[in-house]
Amino acid sequence: MISYFFSPHRQTQKWNRDEFIDLLRKVPTMFYYLNTRGLLSSKPEVNFVMCFESLENDFRKVSQILELENFQLPVRNKSNREDYWKYYDSELVDMVAHKYAAEIEYAGYSFCKPTNKFI
């Protein structure tokens, strides 16, 4: 969610906890889309989900399935922000972990609570 918060389309450069909470409430989960349009619907339009952390390998798999020429993905919009944990406190961890529990489990993420009480 931190990457989404600072995504270029949002044109946000400064961290704002209240805006992050508002965004968290508004942004649908990946499984919302998969339930309505994809893997979990009666007429799936999605049969593979790529994870950002394994994007290069996942893209290679899709390229092979579609018989596309294999090429190196370019790096775009690489951030120079601090580690994402610096933006979270225990309350934000709980909010994200609860809302995105299915995605966290699906992708095999671990979302441990930070030790800091407040940012």
C-alpha positions in Angstrom: 0.0 0.0 0.0 2.9 2.4 0.6 4.0 2.0 -3.1 0.4 2.7 -4.2 0.2 5.7 -1.9 3.3 7.2 -3.5 2.4 6.0 -7.0 3.1 8.6 -9.7 -0.5 8.7 -10.7 -1.4 10.1 -7.3 1.3 12.8 -7.5 2.0 12.6 -3.8 5.5 13.2 -2.5 4.8 13.7 1.2 3.7 11.1 3.7 0.3 11.8 5.3 -1.1 9.1 7.7 -4.7 10.3 7.5 -4.6 10.3 3.7 -3.2 6.8 3.7 -6.0 5.6 6.0 -8.5 7.3 3.6 -6.9 5.6 0.6 -6.9 2.3 2.4 -10.6 2.5 3.0 -11.3 3.4 -0.7 -9.0 1.0 -2.6 -10.7 -2.4 -3.4 -8.7 -5.5 -2.7 -7.3 -7.6 -5.5 -9.8 -10.3 -4.5 -12.6 -7.9 -5.2 -11.5 -7.8 -8.8 -10.9 -11.6 -8.9 -14.3 -12.3 -7.5 -16.1 -10.1 -10.0 -13.9 -10.5 -13.1 -11.3 -13.2 -12.6 -10.2 -16.4 -11.1 -13.1 -16.7 -8.6 -16.0 -15.7 -10.9 -18.2 -18.0 -12.9 -16.6 -16.7 -16.2 -13.0 -16.0 -15.3 -11.1 -13.5 -17.3 -7.9 -14.0 -15.3 -6.0 -17.2 -15.1 -2.7 -16.0 -13.6 -1.7 -13.3 -11.2 1.8 -11.8 -11.3 3.4 -10.6 -8.1 5.6 -7.5 -8.2 8.2 -9.2 -6.1 8.6 -12.0 -8.8 7.5 -9.9 -11.7 10.4 -10.8 -14.0 9.8 -14.6 -13.5 6.1 -14.3 -13.7 6.3 -12.2 -16.9 8.6 -14.8 -18.4 6.0 -17.5 -17.6 3.3 -15.5 -19.3 5.5 -14.8 -22.3 6.1 -18.5 -22.7 2.5 -19.4 -22.4 1.6 -16.7 -25.0 4.6 -17.7 -27.1 6.0 -14.2 -27.0 9.6 -13.3 -27.5 11.4 -13.2 -24.2 12.9 -9.8 -23.3 14.1 -8.0 -20.2 11.5 -5.8 -18.5 12.8 -2.2 -18.0 12.9 -0.7 -14.6 10.5 2.2 -14.3 9.7 4.6 -11.5 12.1 3.1 -9.1 11.6 4.8 -5.7 14.3 6.1 -3.4 12.0 6.1 -0.3 12.9 4.6 3.0 12.0 1.1 3.9 8.2 0.7 3.9 8.1 -0.2 7.6 9.1 3.3 8.5 5.6 4.4 7.4 3.7 1.9 9.5 2.7 1.9 13.2 0.8 -1.0 14.8 -2.6 0.4 14.0 -1.8 0.7 10.3 -0.3 -2.8 10.2 -3.5 -4.2 11.7 -5.7 -2.3 9.2 -3.7 -3.4 6.2 -3.3 -7.0 7.5 -7.0 -7.3 8.0 -8.2 -5.8 4.7 -5.6 -7.5 2.6 -5.4 -10.8 4.5 -6.3 -12.9 1.4 -3.7 -11.1 -0.8 -1.0 -11.5 1.9 -1.8 -15.2 2.2 -2.0 -15.7 -1.6 1.3 -14.1 -2.3 3.0 -15.7 0.7 3.9 -12.3 2.2 4.7 -11.9 5.9 3.3 -8.8 7.5 4.8 -8.6 11.0 4.0 -5.8 13.3 6.7 -3.1 13.6 8.2 -2.4 17.0 7.6 1.3 16.9 4.5 2.6 18.5 4.1 5.8 16.5 5.8 7.1 13.4 
